[in-house]
Amino acid sequence: MSAESRVRLLFTALLGAGIFLACGCAHPLGPGFHLDVRQATISVPGATPGRMHIHVIDELGNTGDRPLHSLEVRLPEGPAFGGQNLRVSIEGVQVKPQRSSEVDARMMRAPFEPEWNQNEKRKIVTEWDLQPENAVRGTIVASPNGFFIADETAFPLWQTPHGLFATGGTDPDKELLAVSAPPDFRVLAPGKPLKPQADGSEIARRFLINPDVDSRTYVVAGRYQEKTVRTREGEVRFWTYRPIDESDAQMAAARLSRSMKTLEEFFGAASDGKTSVRIAEAPVELPAELRSAGEPGGASFPHGALLDPQAFQLGIANESVLQLAEYELTRTWFGWRVRPRPEAQILMGRGTGLFGL
């Protein structure tokens, strides 16, 4: 064996031993935190139609080997989502986040004063308003008749600290989501539904989310009429603002349930349990992603597609509308089960979704 080969072998062995010790050590070897619990509340103030207020309480623990003076967090993007009135407080004291990246305007640094010691807990409250009528993406929309949130960057994303063997993540052990909306709204969200609670003149629908088995947070809410069509391959539920043609609903349900079954056979089951395909009408027009201007737009949520009013004007059984719905349903796998980073969405989310078709 040559000297160069022996050096390579020794380096590989040392690297493997280091990784083994890092993974097996009971004590942390680098800076880190753990997101224990998240409580998120989404409400629609009656005095400001088309605006949503989001209030997030994060309970974190310092699980690293040293005190932390700050954490980086990716906050909602103002130009994309119409974000306004951002406020952040740590243990009840309001702080001013500091921009930490010249490339990403959403990346901020939340300072800890006093420093965050090992094994200590911190409660961080973040709240802001969203008024996305001019949003450049269709993943967040709102109107007096409904709203839709299906974008992980619409909530705070805490970043792993810099350093060797650093730990941290964006998924909490447990999440409680409350969606406060008028009593005549239908509300869809991940997790286990809990008993609703009165919230003034509105109703707070509550969901207990387990990130290990449930999808990341999304909400579909509005003054919807529901039509359920059962087919041989499964159930399809339509949420629309006006009644849809019976024959069109039957044709579309047969096509989409077959498409979903084919996708499951190719990519694997979309979830552990039996699920319905859901097709919901957006309260406003959506950007026509990867399509020509003037064509219907859409967005995805787990096992469902949000299609804009123009799609329903063409008819739910229209071939171009069905293809749009199938594309969005494909992203149940490429965008929800597999989560590309936001900067990789074009290739790994949208591009792979087109491949799936």
C-alpha positions as CSV (number, residue, x, y, z in Angstrom):
1,M,0.0,0.0,0.0
2,S,1.4,3.4,-1.0
3,A,2.0,6.2,1.5
4,E,-0.8,8.2,-0.1
5,S,-3.3,5.4,0.2
6,R,-2.4,5.0,3.9
7,V,-3.0,8.7,4.6
8,R,-6.3,8.5,2.8
9,L,-7.3,5.4,4.8
10,L,-6.3,7.0,8.1
11,F,-8.2,10.2,7.3
12,T,-11.3,8.2,6.4
13,A,-11.1,6.3,9.7
14,L,-10.6,9.4,11.8
15,L,-13.5,11.1,10.0
16,G,-15.8,8.1,10.6
17,A,-14.7,7.9,14.3
18,G,-15.5,11.6,14.7
19,I,-18.9,11.2,13.2
20,F,-19.6,8.1,15.4
21,L,-18.5,10.0,18.6
22,A,-20.6,13.0,17.6
23,C,-23.7,10.9,17.1
24,G,-23.2,8.7,20.1
25,C,-22.2,11.3,22.6
26,A,-24.8,12.1,25.3
27,H,-23.6,15.7,25.6
28,P,-23.9,18.3,22.9
29,L,-20.7,19.1,21.0
30,G,-21.8,22.3,19.4
31,P,-24.3,25.2,19.6
32,G,-27.9,24.3,19.2
33,F,-31.6,24.7,20.1
34,H,-34.8,22.7,20.0
35,L,-38.2,24.0,19.0
36,D,-40.5,22.3,21.6
37,V,-43.9,23.8,21.0
38,R,-45.5,26.2,18.4
39,Q,-48.8,27.9,18.9
40,A,-50.0,29.7,15.8
41,T,-53.2,31.7,15.4
42,I,-54.5,33.0,12.1
43,S,-57.4,35.5,12.2
44,V,-59.1,37.8,9.7
45,P,-60.0,41.1,11.3
46,G,-63.5,42.1,10.2
47,A,-62.6,45.8,9.9
48,T,-59.9,45.1,7.3
49,P,-61.2,42.7,4.6
50,G,-58.5,40.8,2.7
51,R,-56.0,41.1,5.6
52,M,-54.9,38.3,7.9
53,H,-53.2,38.6,11.2
54,I,-50.8,35.9,12.3
55,H,-49.6,35.4,15.8
56,V,-47.0,32.7,16.6
57,I,-45.6,31.7,20.0
58,D,-42.5,29.5,19.9
59,E,-41.1,27.8,22.9
60,L,-37.4,26.8,22.4
61,G,-34.8,25.3,24.6
62,N,-31.0,25.8,24.4
63,T,-29.8,22.3,23.9
64,G,-26.2,23.2,22.8
65,D,-22.9,23.3,24.6
66,R,-22.7,27.1,25.0
67,P,-24.8,30.2,25.6
68,L,-26.4,31.8,22.5
69,H,-26.3,35.5,22.0
70,S,-28.8,35.4,19.0
71,L,-30.6,33.2,16.5
72,E,-31.2,33.7,12.8
73,V,-34.7,33.4,11.5
74,R,-36.2,33.7,8.1
75,L,-39.3,35.9,8.5
76,P,-42.2,36.3,6.0
77,E,-41.3,38.2,2.9
78,G,-43.0,41.6,2.7
79,P,-43.0,42.2,-1.1
80,A,-44.2,38.7,-1.8
81,F,-46.9,38.4,0.9
82,G,-47.8,42.0,1.7
83,G,-46.3,41.6,5.2
84,Q,-46.7,44.6,7.5
85,N,-46.5,45.5,11.2
86,L,-43.9,42.9,12.2
87,R,-43.3,42.6,15.9
88,V,-41.0,40.2,17.8
89,S,-40.7,39.8,21.6
90,I,-38.6,37.5,23.7
91,E,-39.8,36.6,27.1
92,G,-42.2,39.5,27.0
93,V,-39.6,42.1,25.9
94,Q,-40.0,43.6,22.4
95,V,-36.8,43.3,20.3
96,K,-35.8,44.7,16.9
97,P,-34.7,42.0,14.5
98,Q,-31.5,42.9,12.7
99,R,-30.9,42.0,9.0
100,S,-28.2,39.3,8.8
101,S,-27.9,38.7,5.1
102,E,-27.2,41.0,2.2
103,V,-28.6,38.4,-0.2
104,D,-31.8,37.3,1.5
105,A,-33.8,40.3,2.9
106,R,-36.0,37.9,4.9
107,M,-33.1,36.6,7.0
108,M,-33.0,38.4,10.3
109,R,-31.1,38.0,13.6
110,A,-33.0,38.0,16.9
111,P,-30.8,39.1,19.7
112,F,-30.9,37.7,23.2
113,E,-30.3,40.1,26.1
114,P,-29.3,38.6,28.5
115,E,-27.6,35.8,26.7
116,W,-29.5,32.5,26.3
117,N,-27.8,30.0,28.7
118,Q,-27.6,26.3,28.3
119,N,-30.7,24.3,29.2
120,E,-32.8,27.4,29.5
121,K,-36.1,28.0,27.8
122,R,-37.1,31.0,25.7
123,K,-40.6,32.0,24.6
124,I,-40.5,34.0,21.4
125,V,-43.6,35.7,20.1
126,T,-43.8,36.8,16.4
127,E,-46.8,38.6,14.9
128,W,-47.6,40.4,11.7
129,D,-50.3,41.3,9.2
130,L,-50.6,39.9,5.7
131,Q,-52.4,41.7,3.0
132,P,-51.5,39.8,-0.1
133,E,-53.7,41.3,-2.8
134,N,-50.5,42.1,-4.8
135,A,-48.6,38.9,-3.9
136,V,-46.3,37.7,-6.6
137,R,-47.0,34.0,-5.8
138,G,-50.4,32.3,-5.4
139,T,-49.5,30.4,-2.2
140,I,-51.1,33.0,0.0
141,V,-54.4,34.7,-0.9
142,A,-57.1,36.5,1.0
143,S,-60.5,38.2,0.4
144,P,-63.6,38.8,2.4
145,N,-65.0,35.4,1.2
146,G,-62.0,33.3,2.1
147,F,-58.2,32.8,2.5
148,F,-55.5,30.3,1.7
149,I,-52.0,29.8,3.1
150,A,-49.8,27.1,1.7
151,D,-46.2,28.3,2.0
152,E,-43.8,27.4,4.8
153,T,-42.0,30.8,4.4
154,A,-45.2,32.5,5.6
155,F,-44.1,31.5,9.2
156,P,-40.9,32.0,11.1
157,L,-38.2,29.5,10.1
158,W,-35.5,29.3,12.8
159,Q,-32.0,28.6,11.4
160,T,-29.4,26.2,12.8
161,P,-26.6,28.2,14.5
162,H,-23.3,28.4,12.8
163,G,-20.6,26.0,14.1
164,L,-19.3,22.5,14.0
165,F,-21.9,19.9,15.2
166,A,-24.5,22.6,15.5
167,T,-28.1,21.4,15.9
168,G,-31.5,23.0,15.4
169,G,-34.6,22.7,13.1
170,T,-37.8,24.3,12.0
171,D,-40.2,21.5,13.0
172,P,-41.6,21.6,16.6
173,D,-42.4,18.5,18.6
174,K,-46.0,19.7,18.8
175,E,-48.0,22.5,17.1
176,L,-51.4,23.9,17.9
177,L,-53.0,25.8,15.1
178,A,-56.1,28.0,15.6
179,V,-57.9,29.5,12.7
180,S,-60.4,32.2,13.6
181,A,-63.0,32.8,10.9
182,P,-66.7,33.6,10.6
183,P,-69.1,30.8,11.6
184,D,-70.2,30.2,8.0
185,F,-66.6,29.5,6.8
186,R,-65.4,25.9,6.1
187,V,-61.9,25.4,7.3
188,L,-59.4,22.7,6.2
189,A,-55.9,22.3,7.9
190,P,-53.6,19.5,8.9
191,G,-53.7,17.6,12.2
192,K,-56.3,16.4,14.6
193,P,-59.4,18.7,14.8
194,L,-60.1,19.9,18.4
195,K,-63.2,21.3,19.8
196,P,-63.9,24.8,18.3
197,Q,-64.0,27.8,20.6
198,A,-65.9,31.0,20.4
199,D,-63.7,34.0,19.5
200,G,-66.0,37.1,19.7
201,S,-68.3,37.0,16.7
202,E,-66.1,34.3,15.1
203,I,-65.2,30.7,15.7
204,A,-61.7,29.5,16.3
205,R,-61.2,26.1,14.7
206,R,-58.3,24.4,16.4
207,F,-56.0,21.7,15.1
208,L,-53.3,19.6,17.0
209,I,-50.4,19.0,14.5
210,N,-47.8,16.3,14.9
211,P,-45.0,17.1,12.5
212,D,-43.8,13.5,12.4
213,V,-47.0,12.3,10.7
214,D,-48.8,15.5,9.5
215,S,-47.9,17.8,6.7
216,R,-46.5,21.3,7.3
217,T,-49.0,24.0,8.1
218,Y,-51.6,25.0,5.5
219,V,-55.1,26.5,5.7
220,V,-58.0,26.5,3.2
221,A,-60.9,28.6,4.5
222,G,-63.9,30.3,2.9
223,R,-67.7,30.5,2.5
224,Y,-67.7,27.3,0.4
225,Q,-70.5,25.0,-0.8
226,E,-69.3,21.4,-0.7
227,K,-70.1,18.7,-3.2
228,T,-68.8,15.2,-2.7
229,V,-68.5,12.7,-5.6
230,R,-67.7,9.1,-4.9
231,T,-65.9,7.1,-7.6
232,R,-64.5,3.6,-7.9
233,E,-61.0,4.9,-7.1
234,G,-62.0,7.2,-4.2
235,E,-63.8,10.3,-3.1
236,V,-63.4,13.8,-4.6
237,R,-64.7,16.9,-2.7
238,F,-65.3,20.2,-4.4
239,W,-65.4,23.4,-2.4
240,T,-66.8,26.2,-4.6
241,Y,-68.6,29.6,-4.1
242,R,-71.4,28.6,-6.5
243,P,-73.0,25.3,-7.4
244,I,-71.1,23.4,-10.1
245,D,-72.7,21.4,-12.9
246,E,-73.5,17.8,-11.9
247,S,-72.2,16.1,-15.0
248,D,-69.0,18.2,-15.0
249,A,-68.4,17.2,-11.4
250,Q,-68.9,13.5,-12.1
251,M,-66.5,13.7,-15.1
252,A,-63.9,15.6,-13.3
253,A,-64.1,13.4,-10.2
254,A,-63.6,10.2,-12.3
255,R,-60.6,11.7,-14.0
256,L,-58.9,13.1,-11.0
257,S,-59.5,10.1,-8.7
258,R,-57.9,7.9,-11.5
259,S,-55.0,10.3,-11.8
260,M,-54.4,10.3,-8.0
261,K,-54.5,6.5,-7.9
262,T,-52.0,6.3,-10.8
263,L,-49.7,8.7,-9.0
264,E,-49.9,6.7,-5.8
265,E,-49.1,3.5,-7.6
266,F,-46.0,5.2,-9.1
267,F,-44.7,7.3,-6.3
268,G,-46.2,5.5,-3.2
269,A,-49.1,6.1,-1.0
270,A,-49.7,9.8,-0.3
271,S,-50.5,9.2,3.3
272,D,-50.9,6.4,5.8
273,G,-54.7,6.6,5.9
274,K,-57.4,6.9,3.3
275,T,-57.7,10.4,1.9
276,S,-60.1,12.4,-0.3
277,V,-59.0,14.5,-3.2
278,R,-60.0,18.1,-2.7
279,I,-60.5,20.7,-5.3
280,A,-61.2,24.2,-3.9
281,E,-62.0,27.5,-5.6
282,A,-59.6,30.4,-4.9
283,P,-61.3,33.6,-3.7
284,V,-59.2,35.6,-6.2
285,E,-57.3,35.1,-9.4
286,L,-53.9,33.3,-9.1
287,P,-50.7,33.7,-11.0
288,A,-50.5,31.3,-14.0
289,E,-47.4,29.4,-13.0
290,L,-45.5,28.0,-16.0
291,R,-48.4,29.1,-18.3
292,S,-49.2,32.0,-20.6
293,A,-50.8,35.1,-19.1
294,G,-54.6,34.9,-19.1
295,E,-54.7,31.2,-18.4
296,P,-56.1,29.8,-15.2
297,G,-53.8,29.7,-12.2
298,G,-53.6,27.2,-9.3
299,A,-51.8,26.2,-6.2
300,S,-51.4,23.0,-4.2
301,F,-52.0,21.7,-0.7
302,P,-51.8,18.1,0.5
303,H,-54.1,15.9,-1.6
304,G,-55.7,19.0,-3.1
305,A,-55.6,21.8,-5.6
306,L,-56.7,25.4,-5.4
307,L,-57.9,26.7,-8.7
308,D,-58.8,30.3,-9.5
309,P,-62.3,31.5,-10.5
310,Q,-61.3,31.5,-14.2
311,A,-60.8,27.7,-14.1
312,F,-64.3,27.3,-12.8
313,Q,-65.7,29.6,-15.5
314,L,-64.1,27.4,-18.1
315,G,-65.6,24.4,-16.4
316,I,-64.1,21.9,-14.0
317,A,-64.2,19.2,-16.7
318,N,-62.3,21.4,-19.2
319,E,-59.1,19.5,-20.4
320,S,-56.8,22.4,-19.6
321,V,-58.3,22.8,-16.1
322,L,-58.0,19.1,-15.4
323,Q,-54.4,19.2,-16.5
324,L,-53.8,22.1,-14.1
325,A,-55.4,20.2,-11.3
326,E,-53.3,17.1,-12.0
327,Y,-50.2,19.2,-11.9
328,E,-51.0,20.6,-8.6
329,L,-52.0,17.2,-7.2
330,T,-48.6,15.9,-8.2
331,R,-47.0,18.3,-5.8
332,T,-48.5,16.3,-2.9
333,W,-45.3,14.3,-3.4
334,F,-43.0,17.1,-4.8
335,G,-43.5,20.0,-2.4
336,W,-45.3,18.5,0.6
337,R,-44.0,15.1,1.3
338,V,-40.6,16.0,-0.1
339,R,-39.8,19.6,0.9
340,P,-37.4,21.4,-1.4
341,R,-35.7,24.5,0.0
342,P,-37.5,27.7,-1.2
343,E,-34.6,28.5,-3.6
344,A,-34.9,25.0,-5.1
345,Q,-38.7,25.1,-5.7
346,I,-38.4,25.8,-9.5
347,L,-36.4,22.7,-10.2
348,M,-37.3,20.2,-7.5
349,G,-40.9,21.3,-6.9
350,R,-42.4,22.6,-10.1
351,G,-40.0,20.8,-12.5
352,T,-40.4,17.4,-10.8
353,G,-44.1,18.0,-10.6
354,L,-44.2,18.3,-14.4
355,F,-42.1,15.2,-14.7
356,G,-44.7,13.3,-12.6
357,L,-47.4,14.1,-15.1
